[in-house]
Amino acid sequence: MDTNLDLKEFDIKIATKEDSSNVINMLKQIAQWMKDHEINQWRFLLEGGDDEEIEQAIANQETYIVSKGNELVATFTLLSKQSEWDSHIWGEDQSSKSLYLHRLAVVPTLMNNNLGSSLLSWIENHAVDREYLRLDCVADNVKLNNFYKNHEFELVGITDGHSKYEKRLKS
């Protein structure tokens, strides 16, 4: 999919421990925005669910932050090994051929500016030695499901109320 947002305006880097509270706060603000807009996604974040997992992913250098100037505008986490959640949703993957995308989040003010699309392209272009990019989202989140379908992700099933998407990466 063609995007019309130039990522050169943004700084994409691996989050550090010092970024933890900002990432968690941003994710909670986005979760609240989704709740306010009746979008069923990430409600558990509002009660502190995943705070430890988010901090661990940052400590493991698996979380990225996206900034414009001094403003944090997006984040995402890429796991080269399955999390407990991934194993639950996908089953055990012993192949190590997949990269798992979690918590791709863009601040609401930039949601319709193709930043999410540009970040997906960046992720695909930076996924080395992986055959698939995998992710999941709440099955009844129509807008998000359509977003991934429009970016050529294939719906490969639904487990526990979550759509499972995968995209074969360019080799």
N, C-alpha and C positions, 0 to 999 in steps of 0.2 A: 504494500500500500504506500502510495506517495504521501509524504508529509511535507508541510510547508513551514515547519519551524526549524530554525537553524540552531543546533545544539551548541554552536560556538559561543552563544550568549551565556551558556551555563557551564558550571564547574561540576563535573561528576567525579567523585572520589570515594574511596573506602572510608566508612565512618570510623571514628575513634571513640574511645571511652568517654571523652569529653562531649561527644555529640549525643550520647545516650538519652539524656533527659529531653533534649530538643526533638529527637526522633520520636520518642514515646509521646510527647505532648502533641506533636503534629499528627501522629496517627490517631490519637484520641480526639483531636479537633475534627479530623476528617470523619471518624466514626460517628461523632455527634452530628455533623452535617448530614451524613447519610441517614441517620435515625430521624432527624428533623424533616428530611425529604422522603421519608417512608421507604428507604432503600434498605433491604434486609442484607446487611453485610457488616461484619466486625462489631456487632453489638457487645460481644464479650470483652472487647478492649476497654469499654467504658468502665467496667468494674475492675480493671487491673489485670484481666486475663492476658497472658502472653508477655507481661512486662519482663519477667525473668528470661523468657525465650528470646525476646528482642535484645536484651542486654547481652545474652550469651552469643547471639549471632553477630553482634557488634564486636564483642571480644574476640570472636573467631575470624574476624575480618571478612564476613560474608554479607554484610549490609553496606549499601552504598547510599550516599546522600547527594542530592542535586541542589545546587545553590545558584542563585542569580544575585550577584553582588554579595551582600552579607545575609541575604534572606534564604532560608531553607524552603525549597518549593516542591521537593519530591524525594522519595526514598524507595528502595526495593532491596530485597534480599535474594541472593542466589546460593543455593545449597548444592554442592557437588555430591553429597551423600544424603540419603533420605532421612528426614526427621521422623519422629514417632508418628506424627500426623500423616506424612507422606506414605508411610508403610500401611497405615490404617486405610487411607483412601486408595492407594495404588496397588497394595500388596507388596511383598518383598521384591526388591529390584537388586539382584546381585550383579548386574551387568556393568554398572558404573558408566553407562552410555548416556544417562540423562542428567540434565541440570534442572533443578526445581526452583521455580520462581515463587516468591512469597511477598506479600505486603507491598505490591506495587501501588504507590499512593502519590497522588498529585494534589496540591492545594486547590480548593474549589475555584479560586480566581483564575487558574490556568487550565481547568479541566476541558475547556472547549477550544484550546489553542494547539492541539495536536502534540502536546508534550508527552503524554502517555504513549502515543504512536511512535514518536521519535525515540523514546526510551526503549520501547520494545525492539526497534531496529538496532539501537546501540547494543543492547543485550545480545541479540542474535549475532551481531558482527564481532562481539568480544567473547563468545562462548567457544573456547578452544577445546578440541579433543572430545567434543560431546556430539552425540547423534540427535538427541531430542531435547527440546525445551518443554517442560511440563509445568502445569499449574492447575489449580482448582478454584472454583468460586461457588457461592451459593446458587443452587440450580434455579431458584425463582427470581434471581436478580437479572431481569431481562436485558437491561441496558449493558451490563458488564458481559453477559454471555454473548450478546451481539458484537460488542467491542472485540472480543477474542476471535469470534467467527470471521469478522471483517478483516482481521489480521492473519487470516489463513491458518488459524489453529483448528485442529480437528477435534470435534467432540467424540471422545472414545468411550464414554459411559458416565453413569451417575452412581455415586456411592454415598450413602448416608446424607442425602439431600444436597450433595455437591457435584457440580459438573466437572468432569475431568477433561482437560484439554492438553493436546500435545502437538508440537510442530517439529517436523524434521528440519534440522539445521543444514545449512549449506556446508559442503565438505571441501 
